[in-house]
């Protein structure tokens, strides 16, 4: 029997969950019982020293008297939103002189000034974020439809070391000197690929709203997809579920690993923050392990011992146990092939035949162990059937590691309702 799309299968269930909160245009009817849930997020990372990894951070060391404008696309909508700003890896307080949020007009990176809202924190337009902390804004009366693009502008008046960021935003941010929070369009901005301070957008939603989180590395983060186009596999999943009021949160970090810190803390270390601590979590889709296998002995970790399959399997078991203890469903994603990964770049030794043997041993366990609640067989979707240790050329962005837009779309199509929701 032909598999029906998520949006069709879930429509009746979603209508029950929404409990009358039907979106009409830009507004939503406030449900009788509402909760603040994440509708967008970017997992924060600490910066790394220039000589620590073969990839630059791509951000300045500091900003002062500068406005940063970042674009985000929410998953589900509502009548009100809140913003979260993070200084998790900072050693000094971050002074935020002001923040605004607005809908975008039809012109790229230009705001619709009729929707511009001043963001407040405890009733004040400025705030200070203590080291190791995050702040959440007051509720903002701003009706937002599902899949709406928003512009978040933050003014940093004082010299601010940039220590907490998200490396690969897949959405170009802009920086200008001075306070330009209300400007419809920033004049002569410096482009920035990373995300700074902004970690979440929350929306008021029915208290039975089920949230899906994707915990992964650069393949989940979207490396290889078109910039400013929302073509990650999580974006395709978001579009299929948005009208059913099911938020999808991308908790991918490029360079992320399951067991060890990489270009961010390990998946096990950030499981609470990025998954379990979020409200209304139903399912976490785990796609980690590629860098655990590929980094040792490469330019990323030249002196690290090779990864063994039992080590990764033990890590998956710990993650599953912790998630199940919180009543969260866990979907295991098989690791895609990466023969020839990063050839011709400054990164050497990422792939070896022995590493592929580990990958295949781990994938066999993911498929056959029965420990996961369901399996998303991304390996089967992305591999070249005539050369199964490589990505299918039509899905390869060109570095033999990251899927392109078409590959990401194929990954999303592999996520049936039975896999994601268990029905």
TORZA-906528 format. One record per residue (C-alpha): chain; x negated, z negated, y. Coordinates in steps of 0.001 Angstrom, whole numbers. Layout:
site kette A	east X	up Z	north Y
...
This chain:
site kette A	east 0	up 0	north 0
site kette A	east -1310	up 909	north 3439
site kette A	east -2634	up -2061	north 5435
site kette A	east -617	up -2634	north 8606
site kette A	east -2431	up -3341	north 11877
site kette A	east -2801	up -6915	north 13052
site kette A	east -547	up -6372	north 16032
site kette A	east 2351	up -5174	north 13859
site kette A	east 2028	up -7776	north 11130
site kette A	east 1738	up -10671	north 13565
site kette A	east 4438	up -9686	north 16028
site kette A	east 7219	up -11833	north 14562
site kette A	east 4909	up -14796	north 13946
site kette A	east 3497	up -14550	north 17454
site kette A	east 6944	up -14515	north 19046
site kette A	east 7686	up -17812	north 17340
site kette A	east 4387	up -19296	north 18497
site kette A	east 4816	up -18176	north 22070
site kette A	east 8156	up -20037	north 22151
site kette A	east 9602	up -17924	north 24921
site kette A	east 6451	up -17436	north 26996
site kette A	east 6872	up -13676	north 27325
site kette A	east 4656	up -11881	north 29812
site kette A	east 6431	up -9732	north 32362
site kette A	east 4030	up -7743	north 34477
site kette A	east 1498	up -10082	north 36042
site kette A	east 3534	up -13232	north 35461
site kette A	east 4335	up -15404	north 32473
site kette A	east 7216	up -17791	north 31923
site kette A	east 5794	up -21296	north 31643
site kette A	east 6471	up -22706	north 28147
site kette A	east 8038	up -26132	north 27773
site kette A	east 4889	up -27473	north 26107
site kette A	east 1638	up -25980	north 27368
site kette A	east -2045	up -26521	north 26753
site kette A	east -5211	up -25274	north 28391
site kette A	east -6911	up -22844	north 26019
site kette A	east -9898	up -20550	north 26395
site kette A	east -9010	up -16965	north 27186
site kette A	east -12618	up -15868	north 27827
site kette A	east -16036	up -17436	north 27272
site kette A	east -19768	up -16708	north 27237
site kette A	east -21970	up -19049	north 25183
site kette A	east -24708	up -20464	north 27389
site kette A	east -28405	up -20304	north 26510
site kette A	east -31567	up -21905	north 27895
site kette A	east -34125	up -19643	north 29517
site kette A	east -37421	up -19081	north 27723
site kette A	east -40978	up -18750	north 28973
site kette A	east -42208	up -15236	north 29649
site kette A	east -44735	up -15432	north 26813
site kette A	east -42425	up -17136	north 24309
site kette A	east -40468	up -14063	north 23185
site kette A	east -41033	up -10300	north 23400
site kette A	east -37931	up -9886	north 25589
site kette A	east -37710	up -10869	north 29275
site kette A	east -34846	up -13034	north 30514
site kette A	east -34020	up -10423	north 33160
site kette A	east -33017	up -12998	north 35767
site kette A	east -34854	up -14404	north 38804
site kette A	east -36392	up -17863	north 38572
site kette A	east -34226	up -19174	north 41402
site kette A	east -31459	up -18211	north 43799
site kette A	east -30832	up -19622	north 47284
site kette A	east -28099	up -18873	north 49821
site kette A	east -26763	up -16257	north 47442
site kette A	east -23388	up -15105	north 46152
site kette A	east -23095	up -14128	north 42498
site kette A	east -20063	up -12046	north 41497
site kette A	east -19301	up -11719	north 37784
site kette A	east -16613	up -9659	north 36086
site kette A	east -14689	up -10891	north 33058
site kette A	east -11724	up -9639	north 31061
site kette A	east -9355	up -12296	north 29731
site kette A	east -7704	up -12036	north 26337
site kette A	east -4308	up -13716	north 26800
site kette A	east -2480	up -14303	north 30070
site kette A	east -571	up -17072	north 31787
site kette A	east 643	up -18439	north 35137
site kette A	east -2454	up -20497	north 35909
site kette A	east -6157	up -20396	north 35094
site kette A	east -9190	up -22699	north 35342
site kette A	east -12908	up -21905	north 35466
site kette A	east -15767	up -23756	north 33797
site kette A	east -19314	up -23725	north 35171
site kette A	east -22236	up -25006	north 33105
site kette A	east -25586	up -26617	north 33897
site kette A	east -26191	up -27550	north 30262
site kette A	east -29889	up -26692	north 30252
site kette A	east -30672	up -27688	north 33816
site kette A	east -33129	up -30414	north 34758
site kette A	east -31738	up -30793	north 38297
site kette A	east -28222	up -30778	north 39782
site kette A	east -26688	up -27412	north 40706
site kette A	east -24887	up -27405	north 44049
site kette A	east -21991	up -24942	north 44180
site kette A	east -21089	up -24257	north 47792
site kette A	east -17894	up -22455	north 46899
site kette A	east -16201	up -20276	north 44319
site kette A	east -13438	up -17673	north 44391
site kette A	east -11539	up -15759	north 41734
site kette A	east -9548	up -12569	north 42213
site kette A	east -8097	up -9657	north 40319
site kette A	east -9935	up -6376	north 40520
site kette A	east -8566	up -3376	north 42353
site kette A	east -8781	up 89	north 40853
site kette A	east -12261	up 548	north 42292
site kette A	east -15131	up -823	north 40209
site kette A	east -16315	up -4285	north 41298
site kette A	east -13860	up -4361	north 44242
site kette A	east -11394	up -7221	north 44427
site kette A	east -7723	up -7092	north 45309
site kette A	east -7806	up -9385	north 48339
site kette A	east -4106	up -10244	north 47987
site kette A	east -5004	up -12101	north 44786
site kette A	east -8122	up -13871	north 46093
site kette A	east -8011	up -17607	north 45379
site kette A	east -10324	up -20403	north 46477
site kette A	east -11414	up -22447	north 43477
site kette A	east -11417	up -26218	north 43923
site kette A	east -12954	up -29067	north 41972
site kette A	east -11214	up -32388	north 42390
site kette A	east -9444	up -30935	north 45408
site kette A	east -12672	up -29811	north 47099
site kette A	east -14056	up -26264	north 47452
site kette A	east -17607	up -27359	north 46568
site kette A	east -19042	up -29273	north 43655
site kette A	east -22286	up -30428	north 42098
site kette A	east -22966	up -29920	north 38403
site kette A	east -25142	up -32662	north 36947
site kette A	east -27962	up -31751	north 34539
site kette A	east -26670	up -31243	north 31019
site kette A	east -23039	up -31091	north 32165
site kette A	east -20267	up -28624	north 32918
site kette A	east -17446	up -28812	north 35434
site kette A	east -13925	up -27476	north 35054
site kette A	east -11989	up -26437	north 38137
site kette A	east -8575	up -27585	north 39204
site kette A	east -5680	up -25399	north 37973
site kette A	east -5437	up -22201	north 39997
site kette A	east -1971	up -20777	north 40625
site kette A	east -2785	up -17199	north 39753
site kette A	east -541	up -15251	north 37368
site kette A	east -2783	up -13287	north 35019
site kette A	east -1544	up -10762	north 32440
site kette A	east -3185	up -10255	north 29073
site kette A	east -6426	up -8230	north 29192
site kette A	east -6669	up -8607	north 32968
site kette A	east -10078	up -8035	north 34600
site kette A	east -11124	up -10763	north 37017
site kette A	east -13953	up -11203	north 39504
site kette A	east -15489	up -14679	north 39761
site kette A	east -17720	up -15265	north 42784
site kette A	east -19961	up -18313	north 43172
site kette A	east -22004	up -19261	north 46243
site kette A	east -25275	up -21162	north 45753
site kette A	east -26389	up -22572	north 49129
site kette A	east -29478	up -24455	north 47962
site kette A	east -32542	up -23412	north 46023
site kette A	east -31200	up -23277	north 42466
site kette A	east -33437	up -22908	north 39412
site kette A	east -31697	up -20610	north 36925
site kette A	east -32015	up -22410	north 33612
site kette A	east -28558	up -21985	north 32036
site kette A	east -27405	up -18425	north 31463
site kette A	east -26040	up -15894	north 28975
site kette A	east -28629	up -13202	north 28410
site kette A	east -26571	up -10116	north 27546
site kette A	east -23336	up -10034	north 29494
site kette A	east -22465	up -6403	north 28730
site kette A	east -20897	up -6475	north 32196
site kette A	east -22965	up -5920	north 35301
site kette A	east -22957	up -8830	north 37718
site kette A	east -23931	up -8583	north 41396
site kette A	east -26022	up -10794	north 43672
site kette A	east -26203	up -10679	north 47470
site kette A	east -27724	up -12919	north 50117
site kette A	east -25366	up -15136	north 52066
site kette A	east -21842	up -16402	north 51528
site kette A	east -19648	up -13414	north 50692
site kette A	east -17057	up -15030	north 48441
site kette A	east -14105	up -13246	north 50072
site kette A	east -15674	up -9825	north 50604
site kette A	east -13605	up -7116	north 48891
site kette A	east -16816	up -5352	north 47913
site kette A	east -20357	up -6700	north 48055
site kette A	east -22688	up -4616	north 50221
site kette A	east -26017	up -3593	north 48739
site kette A	east -25937	up -5970	north 45768
site kette A	east -28756	up -6488	north 43284
site kette A	east -27453	up -5779	north 39762
site kette A	east -27742	up -8370	north 37024
site kette A	east -26957	up -7917	north 33328
site kette A	east -26879	up -11630	north 32520
site kette A	east -24228	up -14241	north 33224
site kette A	east -25061	up -17262	north 35384
site kette A	east -23305	up -20672	north 35233
site kette A	east -19891	up -19241	north 34322
site kette A	east -19046	up -20309	north 30767
site kette A	east -15254	up -20210	north 30366
site kette A	east -11947	up -19086	north 31778
site kette A	east -9000	up -21159	north 30570
site kette A	east -5310	up -20324	north 30771
site kette A	east -2135	up -22330	north 30338
site kette A	east -573	up -21369	north 27031
site kette A	east 1942	up -22622	north 24467
site kette A	east 483	up -25613	north 22683
site kette A	east 725	up -23854	north 19302
site kette A	east -1406	up -20924	north 20412
site kette A	east -3943	up -20094	north 17689
site kette A	east -7428	up -19112	north 18860
site kette A	east -9956	up -16939	north 17030
site kette A	east -13695	up -17473	north 17681
site kette A	east -16466	up -15069	north 16668
site kette A	east -19729	up -16965	north 16096
site kette A	east -22590	up -14525	north 15895
site kette A	east -25770	up -12932	north 17170
site kette A	east -26414	up -9752	north 19189
site kette A	east -24092	up -7676	north 16992
site kette A	east -21224	up -9940	north 18051
site kette A	east -22601	up -10296	north 21586
site kette A	east -22259	up -6517	north 21877
site kette A	east -25848	up -5285	north 22081
site kette A	east -25637	up -1543	north 21564
site kette A	east -22179	up -1076	north 23072
site kette A	east -21513	up 683	north 26365
site kette A	east -22019	up -1465	north 29460
site kette A	east -18922	up -2323	north 31510
site kette A	east -16624	up -808	north 28885
site kette A	east -15547	up -3757	north 26661
site kette A	east -16373	up -1975	north 23408
site kette A	east -17576	up -4901	north 21285
site kette A	east -15806	up -5445	north 17959
site kette A	east -14361	up -8625	north 19433
site kette A	east -12936	up -6593	north 22336
site kette A	east -11151	up -4272	north 19901
site kette A	east -9814	up -7307	north 18038
site kette A	east -8708	up -8814	north 21362
site kette A	east -6768	up -5693	north 22290
site kette A	east -4992	up -5679	north 18930
site kette A	east -3859	up -9299	north 19337
site kette A	east -3326	up -9775	north 23081
site kette A	east 375	up -8918	north 23083
site kette A	east 856	up -11466	north 20289
site kette A	east -687	up -14147	north 22507
site kette A	east -3697	up -14732	north 20232
site kette A	east -6908	up -15325	north 22231
site kette A	east -10206	up -14057	north 20833
site kette A	east -13375	up -15774	north 22046
site kette A	east -16783	up -14122	north 21702
site kette A	east -19371	up -16815	north 20898
site kette A	east -22163	up -14365	north 20169
site kette A	east -25691	up -14965	north 21434
site kette A	east -28263	up -12190	north 21231
site kette A	east -31208	up -13418	north 19193
site kette A	east -29024	up -16119	north 17674
site kette A	east -29776	up -17554	north 14250
site kette A	east -27869	up -19795	north 11875
site kette A	east -30592	up -22283	north 10962
site kette A	east -33166	up -22237	north 13765
site kette A	east -33218	up -21881	north 17511
site kette A	east -33839	up -18346	north 18742
site kette A	east -32765	up -16987	north 22113
site kette A	east -30430	up -19980	north 22119
site kette A	east -29899	up -23002	north 19925
site kette A	east -29025	up -22439	north 16263
site kette A	east -25538	up -21631	north 15103
site kette A	east -25304	up -24981	north 13360
site kette A	east -26392	up -26791	north 16533
site kette A	east -23841	up -25026	north 18757
site kette A	east -20959	up -25038	north 16278
site kette A	east -19265	up -28008	north 17951
site kette A	east -19629	up -26732	north 21503
site kette A	east -18809	up -23078	north 20914
site kette A	east -16198	up -23419	north 18181
site kette A	east -14896	up -26809	north 17078
site kette A	east -14579	up -28369	north 20535
site kette A	east -12374	up -25550	north 21788
site kette A	east -8642	up -26276	north 21731
site kette A	east -6293	up -24708	north 19175
site kette A	east -8933	up -23113	north 16962
site kette A	east -7405	up -21363	north 13955
site kette A	east -10257	up -19230	north 12583
site kette A	east -13984	up -18764	north 13114
site kette A	east -15528	up -15463	north 12041
site kette A	east -19211	up -16084	north 11248
site kette A	east -21698	up -13220	north 11506
site kette A	east -25098	up -14879	north 11493
site kette A	east -28199	up -14439	north 9341
site kette A	east -29722	up -11143	north 10448
site kette A	east -32253	up -12840	north 12716
site kette A	east -32843	up -15670	north 10243
site kette A	east -34123	up -12969	north 7872
site kette A	east -35672	up -10539	north 10357
site kette A	east -37487	up -12850	north 12766
site kette A	east -40024	up -14536	north 10410
site kette A	east -43257	up -12554	north 10336
site kette A	east -42117	up -10307	north 13195
site kette A	east -43130	up -10271	north 16843
site kette A	east -40410	up -12882	north 17447
site kette A	east -41824	up -15454	north 15015
site kette A	east -45138	up -14138	north 13641
site kette A	east -46188	up -17422	north 12024
site kette A	east -42848	up -18415	north 10560
site kette A	east -42472	up -18512	north 6757
site kette A	east -40175	up -15913	north 5175
site kette A	east -36505	up -16807	north 4899
site kette A	east -35186	up -17459	north 1409
site kette A	east -31587	up -16833	north 372
site kette A	east -30933	up -20421	north -840
site kette A	east -31877	up -21734	north 2605
site kette A	east -29331	up -19520	north 4341
site kette A	east -26689	up -20269	north 1741
site kette A	east -27173	up -24004	north 2259
site kette A	east -26701	up -23456	north 5995
site kette A	east -23465	up -21565	north 5480
site kette A	east -22206	up -24368	north 3252
site kette A	east -22896	up -26959	north 5963
site kette A	east -21095	up -24866	north 8560
site kette A	east -18080	up -24359	north 6316
site kette A	east -17857	up -28063	north 5464
site kette A	east -17879	up -29030	north 9140
site kette A	east -15263	up -26435	north 10055
site kette A	east -12987	up -27347	north 7143
site kette A	east -13199	up -30999	north 8122
site kette A	east -11540	up -29962	north 11394
site kette A	east -8953	up -27769	north 9678
site kette A	east -10568	up -24510	north 10839
site kette A	east -10440	up -21401	north 8662
site kette A	east -13864	up -19741	north 8113
site kette A	east -14354	up -16006	north 7587
site kette A	east -17798	up -14975	north 6357
site kette A	east -19213	up -11703	north 7641
site kette A	east -21685	up -9901	north 5394
site kette A	east -25021	up -8974	north 6983
site kette A	east -25364	up -5310	north 7942
site kette A	east -28405	up -3289	north 6825
site kette A	east -31348	up -2999	north 9220
site kette A	east -34027	up -838	north 7614
site kette A	east -36236	up 608	north 10351
site kette A	east -34950	up -1910	north 12900
site kette A	east -36654	up -1745	north 16322
site kette A	east -39223	up 837	north 15234
site kette A	east -40997	up 2332	north 18228
site kette A	east -40469	up -761	north 20361
site kette A	east -42713	up -3709	north 21199
site kette A	east -41161	up -5612	north 18291
site kette A	east -42963	up -5159	north 14985
site kette A	east -42327	up -6350	north 11448
site kette A	east -38605	up -7017	north 11792
site kette A	east -37763	up -5197	north 8557
site kette A	east -39472	up -5223	north 5169
site kette A	east -38110	up -4398	north 1695
site kette A	east -38468	up -8072	north 742
site kette A	east -36290	up -9055	north 3687
site kette A	east -33639	up -6626	north 2509
site kette A	east -33657	up -8253	north -927
site kette A	east -32846	up -11570	north 761
site kette A	east -30063	up -9914	north 2756
site kette A	east -28515	up -8437	north -367
site kette A	east -28766	up -11735	north -2254
site kette A	east -27034	up -13540	north 610
site kette A	east -24342	up -10859	north 859
site kette A	east -23640	up -11113	north -2863
site kette A	east -23106	up -14852	north -2444
site kette A	east -20830	up -14375	north 587
site kette A	east -18687	up -11907	north -1362
site kette A	east -18567	up -13717	north -4694
site kette A	east -18926	up -17465	north -4109
site kette A	east -15376	up -18109	north -2945
site kette A	east -16655	up -20732	north -514
site kette A	east -15443	up -18854	north 2576
site kette A	east -11702	up -18663	north 3176
site kette A	east -12084	up -14883	north 3454
site kette A	east -14814	up -12270	north 3701
site kette A	east -15259	up -9561	north 6339
site kette A	east -17483	up -7034	north 4580
site kette A	east -19221	up -5596	north 7630
site kette A	east -22119	up -4431	north 5448
site kette A	east -19816	up -2112	north 3481
site kette A	east -18282	up -819	north 6704
site kette A	east -21548	up -81	north 8533
site kette A	east -24008	up 1039	north 5853
site kette A	east -24899	up 4622	north 5033
site kette A	east -23515	up 5242	north 1514
site kette A	east -26389	up 7642	north 811
site kette A	east -28992	up 5149	north 2097
site kette A	east -27370	up 1693	north 1900
site kette A	east -30308	up -194	north 3407
site kette A	east -29729	up 1659	north 6680
site kette A	east -26867	up 1825	north 9157
site kette A	east -24677	up 4910	north 8955
site kette A	east -26136	up 7269	north 11602
site kette A	east -22704	up 7727	north 13205
site kette A	east -22559	up 3950	north 13761
site kette A	east -26215	up 3421	north 14790
site kette A	east -26952	up 3022	north 18496
site kette A	east -30442	up 4293	north 17706
site kette A	east -32476	up 1150	north 17068
site kette A	east -31327	up 883	north 13411
site kette A	east -30129	up -2657	north 14074
site kette A	east -27127	up -2576	north 16396
site kette A	east -23851	up -703	north 15869
site kette A	east -22667	up 1576	north 18661
site kette A	east -19131	up 1718	north 20062
site kette A	east -17825	up 3550	north 16994
site kette A	east -19495	up 1053	north 14672
site kette A	east -17928	up -1847	north 16530
site kette A	east -14508	up -213	north 16332
site kette A	east -14951	up 169	north 12571
site kette A	east -15855	up -3511	north 12270
site kette A	east -12683	up -4531	north 14100
site kette A	east -10536	up -2308	north 11869
site kette A	east -11922	up -4119	north 8813
site kette A	east -10341	up -7388	north 9996
site kette A	east -6913	up -7372	north 8365
site kette A	east -4310	up -10101	north 8990
site kette A	east -5045	up -11513	north 5545
site kette A	east -8720	up -11907	north 6459
site kette A	east -8206	up -13370	north 9924
site kette A	east -5105	up -15502	north 9387
site kette A	east -4677	up -15793	north 5635
site kette A	east -1292	up -14033	north 5636
